Amino acid sequence: MSRYEVEAPALAVQAARRAIESSGIAAGDITHSVTVSCTGFHAPGVDFALIEELGLSRSVERTHVGFMGCHGALNGIRVANSFADANPDAKVLVSAVELCSLHFFYGWDVEKIVANALFADGAGALVGVFGELAEPERWRVTANGTFFIPGSDDAMSWRIGDFGFHMTLSPRVPVLIKEHVPAWMEGWLRQHGLEVGDVPTWAVHPGGPRILSSFGEAMDLPKEMFAVSRDVLAEHGNMSSATMIFILERLMRMRAPRPCVAVGFGPGMVVEAALVE
């Protein structure tokens, strides 16, 4: 936690500065700050560093999304979307920062060795405004969804131990995805007037290569749909919550066709989704 207190704010500030500059919105005009992290705690936290280093208003309204794992950025985006929908003047900064390497496990536990191999450090950020005020080329979050897979309590966990946080990732995860996710996803899409075939772009959090392949097989989607997710995993590792922002940024730069569905899996096991148009 001592290292997290030193390193996490500086990394978050770098990502948030880039996001604010890209948005064209002045830092002092940000009305809400949503921070996301599951790899460390301290108070005052990362949100204070953003205020001090970036010149955010000292009246900025702060919310922290903590300990929600790989889908945490989608939770943060849902919170930001609610703020913007409730207040057309809202300008919301979402900042996700993770230092997974602080929790590197020393030993021969197979599950933890897998976690060691997958997880990495990173930070990502975005700025959101009320949808009708956004420029046409900007992406809009139009819906959010969540589903707690039954009987999955032990499939993915993240617990505080004496020598860092302990991650467990059960080999049952791909099976749970195949058994439960398609029916829920199809039903959720239908609520918004869409079928799976109507979605040309998928931003799937790469918890690991098997999660991507299992989701693709379950949804009957070609592996090419997940090229960006695989590239981000290969180049940066699984940066937990920050990873989704890397994927969305890359898809936006590519001018990927919309609608896009962003999907992440986290402790529980829980599926989080966002519809972006």
VEXKE-531486 format. One record per residue (C-alpha): residue number from 0; x, y, z. Coordinates in nm, 3 decimals. Layout:
residues N
<node><seq>NUM</seq><east>X</east><north>Y</north><up>Z</up></node>
...
end
This chain:
residues 277
<node><seq>0</seq><east>0.000</east><north>0.000</north><up>0.000</up></node>
<node><seq>1</seq><east>0.295</east><north>0.232</north><up>0.055</up></node>
<node><seq>2</seq><east>0.406</east><north>0.180</north><up>-0.303</up></node>
<node><seq>3</seq><east>0.049</east><north>0.217</north><up>-0.427</up></node>
<node><seq>4</seq><east>0.020</east><north>0.553</north><up>-0.251</up></node>
<node><seq>5</seq><east>0.333</east><north>0.676</north><up>-0.430</up></node>
<node><seq>6</seq><east>0.285</east><north>0.529</north><up>-0.776</up></node>
<node><seq>7</seq><east>-0.089</east><north>0.508</north><up>-0.845</up></node>
<node><seq>8</seq><east>-0.169</east><north>0.882</north><up>-0.828</up></node>
<node><seq>9</seq><east>0.114</east><north>0.975</north><up>-1.064</up></node>
<node><seq>10</seq><east>0.003</east><north>0.714</north><up>-1.319</up></node>
<node><seq>11</seq><east>-0.361</east><north>0.820</north><up>-1.293</up></node>
<node><seq>12</seq><east>-0.268</east><north>1.186</north><up>-1.344</up></node>
<node><seq>13</seq><east>-0.086</east><north>1.101</north><up>-1.669</up></node>
<node><seq>14</seq><east>-0.388</east><north>0.920</north><up>-1.811</up></node>
<node><seq>15</seq><east>-0.638</east><north>1.181</north><up>-1.691</up></node>
<node><seq>16</seq><east>-0.435</east><north>1.468</north><up>-1.835</up></node>
<node><seq>17</seq><east>-0.437</east><north>1.301</north><up>-2.178</up></node>
<node><seq>18</seq><east>-0.812</east><north>1.238</north><up>-2.158</up></node>
<node><seq>19</seq><east>-0.889</east><north>1.599</north><up>-2.062</up></node>
<node><seq>20</seq><east>-0.667</east><north>1.738</north><up>-2.337</up></node>
<node><seq>21</seq><east>-0.829</east><north>1.507</north><up>-2.592</up></node>
<node><seq>22</seq><east>-1.179</east><north>1.612</north><up>-2.482</up></node>
<node><seq>23</seq><east>-1.120</east><north>1.981</north><up>-2.541</up></node>
<node><seq>24</seq><east>-1.279</east><north>2.056</north><up>-2.203</up></node>
<node><seq>25</seq><east>-1.090</east><north>2.273</north><up>-1.954</up></node>
<node><seq>26</seq><east>-0.981</east><north>2.086</north><up>-1.642</up></node>
<node><seq>27</seq><east>-1.147</east><north>2.346</north><up>-1.423</up></node>
<node><seq>28</seq><east>-1.482</east><north>2.276</north><up>-1.592</up></node>
<node><seq>29</seq><east>-1.492</east><north>1.910</north><up>-1.486</up></node>
<node><seq>30</seq><east>-1.790</east><north>1.876</north><up>-1.250</up></node>
<node><seq>31</seq><east>-1.756</east><north>1.511</north><up>-1.142</up></node>
<node><seq>32</seq><east>-1.458</east><north>1.281</north><up>-1.086</up></node>
<node><seq>33</seq><east>-1.508</east><north>0.903</north><up>-1.082</up></node>
<node><seq>34</seq><east>-1.201</east><north>0.699</north><up>-0.983</up></node>
<node><seq>35</seq><east>-1.173</east><north>0.322</north><up>-1.028</up></node>
<node><seq>36</seq><east>-0.921</east><north>0.085</north><up>-0.868</up></node>
<node><seq>37</seq><east>-0.907</east><north>-0.254</north><up>-0.701</up></node>
<node><seq>38</seq><east>-0.533</east><north>-0.290</north><up>-0.633</up></node>
<node><seq>39</seq><east>-0.480</east><north>-0.043</north><up>-0.350</up></node>
<node><seq>40</seq><east>-0.625</east><north>0.193</north><up>-0.094</up></node>
<node><seq>41</seq><east>-0.523</east><north>0.514</north><up>0.078</up></node>
<node><seq>42</seq><east>-0.696</east><north>0.832</north><up>0.185</up></node>
<node><seq>43</seq><east>-0.683</east><north>1.103</north><up>0.075</up></node>
<node><seq>44</seq><east>-0.667</east><north>0.908</north><up>-0.246</up></node>
<node><seq>45</seq><east>-0.603</east><north>0.927</north><up>-0.618</up></node>
<node><seq>46</seq><east>-0.892</east><north>1.170</north><up>-0.659</up></node>
<node><seq>47</seq><east>-0.708</east><north>1.428</north><up>-0.448</up></node>
<node><seq>48</seq><east>-0.401</east><north>1.400</north><up>-0.670</up></node>
<node><seq>49</seq><east>-0.618</east><north>1.462</north><up>-0.977</up></node>
<node><seq>50</seq><east>-0.753</east><north>1.782</north><up>-0.821</up></node>
<node><seq>51</seq><east>-0.411</east><north>1.910</north><up>-0.718</up></node>
<node><seq>52</seq><east>-0.211</east><north>1.811</north><up>-1.025</up></node>
<node><seq>53</seq><east>-0.466</east><north>1.882</north><up>-1.298</up></node>
<node><seq>54</seq><east>-0.630</east><north>2.191</north><up>-1.157</up></node>
<node><seq>55</seq><east>-0.976</east><north>2.043</north><up>-1.116</up></node>
<node><seq>56</seq><east>-1.227</east><north>2.253</north><up>-0.927</up></node>
<node><seq>57</seq><east>-1.213</east><north>2.213</north><up>-0.552</up></node>
<node><seq>58</seq><east>-1.589</east><north>2.170</north><up>-0.573</up></node>
<node><seq>59</seq><east>-1.565</east><north>1.871</north><up>-0.810</up></node>
<node><seq>60</seq><east>-1.794</east><north>1.591</north><up>-0.691</up></node>
<node><seq>61</seq><east>-1.594</east><north>1.274</north><up>-0.622</up></node>
<node><seq>62</seq><east>-1.702</east><north>0.910</north><up>-0.638</up></node>
<node><seq>63</seq><east>-1.479</east><north>0.605</north><up>-0.601</up></node>
<node><seq>64</seq><east>-1.554</east><north>0.262</north><up>-0.752</up></node>
<node><seq>65</seq><east>-1.339</east><north>0.017</north><up>-0.558</up></node>
<node><seq>66</seq><east>-1.254</east><north>-0.352</north><up>-0.557</up></node>
<node><seq>67</seq><east>-1.476</east><north>-0.446</north><up>-0.852</up></node>
<node><seq>68</seq><east>-1.200</east><north>-0.602</north><up>-1.061</up></node>
<node><seq>69</seq><east>-1.170</east><north>-0.622</north><up>-1.437</up></node>
<node><seq>70</seq><east>-1.512</east><north>-0.476</north><up>-1.516</up></node>
<node><seq>71</seq><east>-1.457</east><north>-0.178</north><up>-1.283</up></node>
<node><seq>72</seq><east>-1.423</east><north>0.073</north><up>-1.567</up></node>
<node><seq>73</seq><east>-1.768</east><north>-0.026</north><up>-1.693</up></node>
<node><seq>74</seq><east>-1.906</east><north>0.039</north><up>-1.346</up></node>
<node><seq>75</seq><east>-1.732</east><north>0.376</north><up>-1.350</up></node>
<node><seq>76</seq><east>-1.877</east><north>0.456</north><up>-1.692</up></node>
<node><seq>77</seq><east>-2.224</east><north>0.362</north><up>-1.567</up></node>
<node><seq>78</seq><east>-2.186</east><north>0.604</north><up>-1.276</up></node>
<node><seq>79</seq><east>-2.062</east><north>0.878</north><up>-1.511</up></node>
<node><seq>80</seq><east>-2.351</east><north>0.812</north><up>-1.748</up></node>
<node><seq>81</seq><east>-2.600</east><north>0.852</north><up>-1.463</up></node>
<node><seq>82</seq><east>-2.444</east><north>1.183</north><up>-1.361</up></node>
<node><seq>83</seq><east>-2.458</east><north>1.313</north><up>-1.718</up></node>
<node><seq>84</seq><east>-2.816</east><north>1.197</north><up>-1.772</up></node>
<node><seq>85</seq><east>-2.925</east><north>1.365</north><up>-1.450</up></node>
<node><seq>86</seq><east>-2.744</east><north>1.691</north><up>-1.520</up></node>
<node><seq>87</seq><east>-2.694</east><north>1.815</north><up>-1.879</up></node>
<node><seq>88</seq><east>-2.420</east><north>2.048</north><up>-1.754</up></node>
<node><seq>89</seq><east>-2.215</east><north>1.762</north><up>-1.606</up></node>
<node><seq>90</seq><east>-1.865</east><north>1.698</north><up>-1.738</up></node>
<node><seq>91</seq><east>-1.740</east><north>1.375</north><up>-1.588</up></node>
<node><seq>92</seq><east>-1.382</east><north>1.248</north><up>-1.564</up></node>
<node><seq>93</seq><east>-1.347</east><north>0.870</north><up>-1.522</up></node>
<node><seq>94</seq><east>-1.000</east><north>0.754</north><up>-1.415</up></node>
<node><seq>95</seq><east>-0.901</east><north>0.388</north><up>-1.372</up></node>
<node><seq>96</seq><east>-0.560</east><north>0.296</north><up>-1.230</up></node>
<node><seq>97</seq><east>-0.426</east><north>-0.044</north><up>-1.128</up></node>
<node><seq>98</seq><east>-0.092</east><north>-0.167</north><up>-0.993</up></node>
<node><seq>99</seq><east>-0.142</east><north>-0.542</north><up>-1.016</up></node>
<node><seq>100</seq><east>0.232</east><north>-0.613</north><up>-0.993</up></node>
<node><seq>101</seq><east>0.225</east><north>-0.510</north><up>-0.627</up></node>
<node><seq>102</seq><east>0.040</east><north>-0.837</north><up>-0.561</up></node>
<node><seq>103</seq><east>0.281</east><north>-1.069</north><up>-0.741</up></node>
<node><seq>104</seq><east>0.265</east><north>-1.409</north><up>-0.569</up></node>
<node><seq>105</seq><east>0.582</east><north>-1.593</north><up>-0.474</up></node>
<node><seq>106</seq><east>0.524</east><north>-1.967</north><up>-0.466</up></node>
<node><seq>107</seq><east>0.396</east><north>-2.261</north><up>-0.666</up></node>
<node><seq>108</seq><east>0.018</east><north>-2.229</north><up>-0.642</up></node>
<node><seq>109</seq><east>-0.096</east><north>-2.290</north><up>-1.002</up></node>
<node><seq>110</seq><east>-0.391</east><north>-2.047</north><up>-0.993</up></node>
<node><seq>111</seq><east>-0.172</east><north>-1.768</north><up>-0.862</up></node>
<node><seq>112</seq><east>0.102</east><north>-1.839</north><up>-1.116</up></node>
<node><seq>113</seq><east>-0.162</east><north>-1.795</north><up>-1.388</up></node>
<node><seq>114</seq><east>-0.262</east><north>-1.463</north><up>-1.231</up></node>
<node><seq>115</seq><east>0.105</east><north>-1.358</north><up>-1.218</up></node>
<node><seq>116</seq><east>0.137</east><north>-1.429</north><up>-1.590</up></node>
<node><seq>117</seq><east>-0.174</east><north>-1.233</north><up>-1.688</up></node>
<node><seq>118</seq><east>-0.186</east><north>-0.917</north><up>-1.479</up></node>
<node><seq>119</seq><east>-0.002</east><north>-0.589</north><up>-1.532</up></node>
<node><seq>120</seq><east>-0.003</east><north>-0.220</north><up>-1.435</up></node>
<node><seq>121</seq><east>-0.176</east><north>0.062</north><up>-1.618</up></node>
<node><seq>122</seq><east>-0.411</east><north>0.358</north><up>-1.610</up></node>
<node><seq>123</seq><east>-0.678</east><north>0.485</north><up>-1.847</up></node>
<node><seq>124</seq><east>-0.919</east><north>0.776</north><up>-1.840</up></node>
<node><seq>125</seq><east>-1.205</east><north>0.933</north><up>-2.034</up></node>
<node><seq>126</seq><east>-1.427</east><north>1.240</north><up>-2.018</up></node>
<node><seq>127</seq><east>-1.804</east><north>1.219</north><up>-2.070</up></node>
<node><seq>128</seq><east>-2.075</east><north>1.480</north><up>-2.119</up></node>
<node><seq>129</seq><east>-2.452</east><north>1.478</north><up>-2.165</up></node>
<node><seq>130</seq><east>-2.521</east><north>1.276</north><up>-2.480</up></node>
<node><seq>131</seq><east>-2.704</east><north>1.541</north><up>-2.682</up></node>
<node><seq>132</seq><east>-2.413</east><north>1.781</north><up>-2.637</up></node>
<node><seq>133</seq><east>-2.151</east><north>1.542</north><up>-2.771</up></node>
<node><seq>134</seq><east>-1.998</east><north>1.584</north><up>-3.115</up></node>
<node><seq>135</seq><east>-2.129</east><north>1.333</north><up>-3.372</up></node>
<node><seq>136</seq><east>-1.801</east><north>1.142</north><up>-3.395</up></node>
<node><seq>137</seq><east>-1.790</east><north>1.087</north><up>-3.019</up></node>
<node><seq>138</seq><east>-1.915</east><north>0.755</north><up>-2.886</up></node>
<node><seq>139</seq><east>-2.227</east><north>0.754</north><up>-2.667</up></node>
<node><seq>140</seq><east>-2.310</east><north>0.506</north><up>-2.391</up></node>
<node><seq>141</seq><east>-2.681</east><north>0.441</north><up>-2.436</up></node>
<node><seq>142</seq><east>-2.737</east><north>0.144</north><up>-2.201</up></node>
<node><seq>143</seq><east>-2.573</east><north>-0.059</north><up>-1.927</up></node>
<node><seq>144</seq><east>-2.639</east><north>-0.413</north><up>-1.807</up></node>
<node><seq>145</seq><east>-2.519</east><north>-0.651</north><up>-1.538</up></node>
<node><seq>146</seq><east>-2.566</east><north>-1.021</north><up>-1.458</up></node>
<node><seq>147</seq><east>-2.449</east><north>-1.221</north><up>-1.155</up></node>
<node><seq>148</seq><east>-2.391</east><north>-1.578</north><up>-1.278</up></node>
<node><seq>149</seq><east>-2.554</east><north>-1.826</north><up>-1.037</up></node>
<node><seq>150</seq><east>-2.328</east><north>-2.065</north><up>-0.850</up></node>
<node><seq>151</seq><east>-2.016</east><north>-1.870</north><up>-0.940</up></node>
<node><seq>152</seq><east>-1.911</east><north>-1.729</north><up>-0.602</up></node>
<node><seq>153</seq><east>-1.581</east><north>-1.919</north><up>-0.602</up></node>
<node><seq>154</seq><east>-1.501</east><north>-1.881</north><up>-0.972</up></node>
<node><seq>155</seq><east>-1.320</east><north>-1.550</north><up>-0.946</up></node>
<node><seq>156</seq><east>-1.213</east><north>-1.382</north><up>-0.623</up></node>
<node><seq>157</seq><east>-0.983</east><north>-1.107</north><up>-0.496</up></node>
<node><seq>158</seq><east>-0.903</east><north>-1.111</north><up>-0.124</up></node>
<node><seq>159</seq><east>-0.672</east><north>-0.914</north><up>0.101</up></node>
<node><seq>160</seq><east>-0.392</east><north>-1.130</north><up>0.245</up></node>
<node><seq>161</seq><east>-0.083</east><north>-1.074</north><up>0.458</up></node>
<node><seq>162</seq><east>0.146</east><north>-1.030</north><up>0.155</up></node>
<node><seq>163</seq><east>-0.076</east><north>-0.854</north><up>-0.097</up></node>
<node><seq>164</seq><east>-0.413</east><north>-0.934</north><up>-0.248</up></node>
<node><seq>165</seq><east>-0.479</east><north>-1.293</north><up>-0.352</up></node>
<node><seq>166</seq><east>-0.642</east><north>-1.352</north><up>-0.689</up></node>
<node><seq>167</seq><east>-0.812</east><north>-1.680</north><up>-0.772</up></node>
<node><seq>168</seq><east>-0.928</east><north>-1.768</north><up>-1.122</up></node>
<node><seq>169</seq><east>-1.108</east><north>-2.102</north><up>-1.147</up></node>
<node><seq>170</seq><east>-1.078</east><north>-2.322</north><up>-1.456</up></node>
<node><seq>171</seq><east>-1.462</east><north>-2.324</north><up>-1.442</up></node>
<node><seq>172</seq><east>-1.476</east><north>-1.967</north><up>-1.575</up></node>
<node><seq>173</seq><east>-1.491</east><north>-2.060</north><up>-1.948</up></node>
<node><seq>174</seq><east>-1.764</east><north>-2.316</north><up>-1.875</up></node>
<node><seq>175</seq><east>-1.969</east><north>-2.063</north><up>-1.678</up></node>
<node><seq>176</seq><east>-1.941</east><north>-1.816</north><up>-1.965</up></node>
<node><seq>177</seq><east>-2.063</east><north>-2.070</north><up>-2.219</up></node>
<node><seq>178</seq><east>-2.349</east><north>-2.192</north><up>-1.998</up></node>
<node><seq>179</seq><east>-2.492</east><north>-1.861</north><up>-1.879</up></node>
<node><seq>180</seq><east>-2.377</east><north>-1.559</north><up>-2.077</up></node>
<node><seq>181</seq><east>-2.542</east><north>-1.612</north><up>-2.420</up></node>
<node><seq>182</seq><east>-2.900</east><north>-1.625</north><up>-2.291</up></node>
<node><seq>183</seq><east>-2.854</east><north>-1.319</north><up>-2.074</up></node>
<node><seq>184</seq><east>-2.669</east><north>-1.122</north><up>-2.344</up></node>
<node><seq>185</seq><east>-2.928</east><north>-1.203</north><up>-2.610</up></node>
<node><seq>186</seq><east>-3.211</east><north>-1.098</north><up>-2.378</up></node>
<node><seq>187</seq><east>-3.035</east><north>-0.775</north><up>-2.280</up></node>
<node><seq>188</seq><east>-2.970</east><north>-0.683</north><up>-2.643</up></node>
<node><seq>189</seq><east>-3.334</east><north>-0.751</north><up>-2.733</up></node>
<node><seq>190</seq><east>-3.440</east><north>-0.504</north><up>-2.465</up></node>
<node><seq>191</seq><east>-3.258</east><north>-0.242</north><up>-2.673</up></node>
<node><seq>192</seq><east>-3.389</east><north>-0.354</north><up>-3.011</up></node>
<node><seq>193</seq><east>-3.081</east><north>-0.551</north><up>-3.116</up></node>
<node><seq>194</seq><east>-2.979</east><north>-0.906</north><up>-3.200</up></node>
<node><seq>195</seq><east>-2.623</east><north>-1.038</north><up>-3.168</up></node>
<node><seq>196</seq><east>-2.583</east><north>-1.012</north><up>-3.545</up></node>
<node><seq>197</seq><east>-2.666</east><north>-0.641</north><up>-3.533</up></node>
<node><seq>198</seq><east>-2.349</east><north>-0.566</north><up>-3.333</up></node>
<node><seq>199</seq><east>-2.045</east><north>-0.515</north><up>-3.559</up></node>
<node><seq>200</seq><east>-1.795</east><north>-0.430</north><up>-3.282</up></node>
<node><seq>201</seq><east>-1.727</east><north>-0.606</north><up>-2.951</up></node>
<node><seq>202</seq><east>-1.497</east><north>-0.462</north><up>-2.683</up></node>
<node><seq>203</seq><east>-1.441</east><north>-0.766</north><up>-2.460</up></node>
<node><seq>204</seq><east>-1.215</east><north>-0.740</north><up>-2.158</up></node>
<node><seq>205</seq><east>-0.932</east><north>-0.992</north><up>-2.209</up></node>
<node><seq>206</seq><east>-0.922</east><north>-1.146</north><up>-1.864</up></node>
<node><seq>207</seq><east>-0.714</east><north>-1.409</north><up>-2.038</up></node>
<node><seq>208</seq><east>-0.696</east><north>-1.577</north><up>-2.380</up></node>
<node><seq>209</seq><east>-0.940</east><north>-1.850</north><up>-2.273</up></node>
<node><seq>210</seq><east>-1.199</east><north>-1.597</north><up>-2.160</up></node>
<node><seq>211</seq><east>-1.192</east><north>-1.434</north><up>-2.503</up></node>
<node><seq>212</seq><east>-1.215</east><north>-1.763</north><up>-2.688</up></node>
<node><seq>213</seq><east>-1.490</east><north>-1.894</north><up>-2.458</up></node>
<node><seq>214</seq><east>-1.698</east><north>-1.580</north><up>-2.501</up></node>
<node><seq>215</seq><east>-1.653</east><north>-1.592</north><up>-2.879</up></node>
<node><seq>216</seq><east>-1.757</east><north>-1.957</north><up>-2.897</up></node>
<node><seq>217</seq><east>-2.053</east><north>-1.900</north><up>-2.664</up></node>
<node><seq>218</seq><east>-2.181</east><north>-1.607</north><up>-2.871</up></node>
<node><seq>219</seq><east>-2.090</east><north>-1.773</north><up>-3.204</up></node>
<node><seq>220</seq><east>-1.867</east><north>-1.481</north><up>-3.302</up></node>
<node><seq>221</seq><east>-1.554</east><north>-1.508</north><up>-3.519</up></node>
<node><seq>222</seq><east>-1.223</east><north>-1.463</north><up>-3.340</up></node>
<node><seq>223</seq><east>-1.147</east><north>-1.162</north><up>-3.561</up></node>
<node><seq>224</seq><east>-1.407</east><north>-0.972</north><up>-3.356</up></node>
<node><seq>225</seq><east>-1.163</east><north>-0.974</north><up>-3.064</up></node>
<node><seq>226</seq><east>-0.845</east><north>-0.869</north><up>-3.245</up></node>
<node><seq>227</seq><east>-0.819</east><north>-0.541</north><up>-3.054</up></node>
<node><seq>228</seq><east>-0.877</east><north>-0.712</north><up>-2.719</up></node>
<node><seq>229</seq><east>-0.606</east><north>-0.967</north><up>-2.800</up></node>
<node><seq>230</seq><east>-0.365</east><north>-0.695</north><up>-2.914</up></node>
<node><seq>231</seq><east>-0.412</east><north>-0.495</north><up>-2.594</up></node>
<node><seq>232</seq><east>-0.359</east><north>-0.810</north><up>-2.384</up></node>
<node><seq>233</seq><east>-0.045</east><north>-0.900</north><up>-2.580</up></node>
<node><seq>234</seq><east>0.103</east><north>-0.551</north><up>-2.564</up></node>
<node><seq>235</seq><east>0.006</east><north>-0.446</north><up>-2.212</up></node>
<node><seq>236</seq><east>-0.120</east><north>-0.748</north><up>-2.018</up></node>
<node><seq>237</seq><east>-0.442</east><north>-0.753</north><up>-1.818</up></node>
<node><seq>238</seq><east>-0.439</east><north>-0.417</north><up>-1.640</up></node>
<node><seq>239</seq><east>-0.763</east><north>-0.505</north><up>-1.463</up></node>
<node><seq>240</seq><east>-1.010</east><north>-0.214</north><up>-1.483</up></node>
<node><seq>241</seq><east>-0.788</east><north>0.010</north><up>-1.697</up></node>
<node><seq>242</seq><east>-0.780</east><north>-0.242</north><up>-1.982</up></node>
<node><seq>243</seq><east>-1.130</east><north>-0.165</north><up>-2.107</up></node>
<node><seq>244</seq><east>-1.043</east><north>0.202</north><up>-2.160</up></node>
<node><seq>245</seq><east>-0.739</east><north>0.101</north><up>-2.368</up></node>
<node><seq>246</seq><east>-0.964</east><north>-0.118</north><up>-2.587</up></node>
<node><seq>247</seq><east>-1.233</east><north>0.148</north><up>-2.633</up></node>
<node><seq>248</seq><east>-0.973</east><north>0.414</north><up>-2.714</up></node>
<node><seq>249</seq><east>-0.818</east><north>0.195</north><up>-2.982</up></node>
<node><seq>250</seq><east>-1.155</east><north>0.113</north><up>-3.135</up></node>
<node><seq>251</seq><east>-1.247</east><north>0.482</north><up>-3.144</up></node>
<node><seq>252</seq><east>-0.920</east><north>0.569</north><up>-3.318</up></node>
<node><seq>253</seq><east>-0.990</east><north>0.297</north><up>-3.574</up></node>
<node><seq>254</seq><east>-1.339</east><north>0.441</north><up>-3.630</up></node>
<node><seq>255</seq><east>-1.482</east><north>0.096</north><up>-3.565</up></node>
<node><seq>256</seq><east>-1.845</east><north>0.059</north><up>-3.673</up></node>
<node><seq>257</seq><east>-2.118</east><north>0.102</north><up>-3.416</up></node>
<node><seq>258</seq><east>-2.306</east><north>-0.009</north><up>-3.217</up></node>
<node><seq>259</seq><east>-2.034</east><north>-0.154</north><up>-2.998</up></node>
<node><seq>260</seq><east>-2.093</east><north>-0.375</north><up>-2.696</up></node>
<node><seq>261</seq><east>-1.833</east><north>-0.357</north><up>-2.419</up></node>
<node><seq>262</seq><east>-1.820</east><north>-0.662</north><up>-2.191</up></node>
<node><seq>263</seq><east>-1.617</east><north>-0.736</north><up>-1.878</up></node>
<node><seq>264</seq><east>-1.608</east><north>-1.015</north><up>-1.621</up></node>
<node><seq>265</seq><east>-1.533</east><north>-0.966</north><up>-1.254</up></node>
<node><seq>266</seq><east>-1.542</east><north>-1.129</north><up>-0.910</up></node>
<node><seq>267</seq><east>-1.863</east><north>-1.301</north><up>-0.835</up></node>
<node><seq>268</seq><east>-1.866</east><north>-1.405</north><up>-1.125</up></node>
<node><seq>269</seq><east>-2.040</east><north>-1.098</north><up>-1.267</up></node>
<node><seq>270</seq><east>-2.084</east><north>-0.981</north><up>-1.626</up></node>
<node><seq>271</seq><east>-2.096</east><north>-0.606</north><up>-1.692</up></node>
<node><seq>272</seq><east>-2.191</east><north>-0.466</north><up>-2.031</up></node>
<node><seq>273</seq><east>-2.233</east><north>-0.129</north><up>-2.198</up></node>
<node><seq>274</seq><east>-2.398</east><north>-0.046</north><up>-2.528</up></node>
<node><seq>275</seq><east>-2.208</east><north>0.225</north><up>-2.715</up></node>
<node><seq>276</seq><east>-2.352</east><north>0.394</north><up>-3.023</up></node>
end
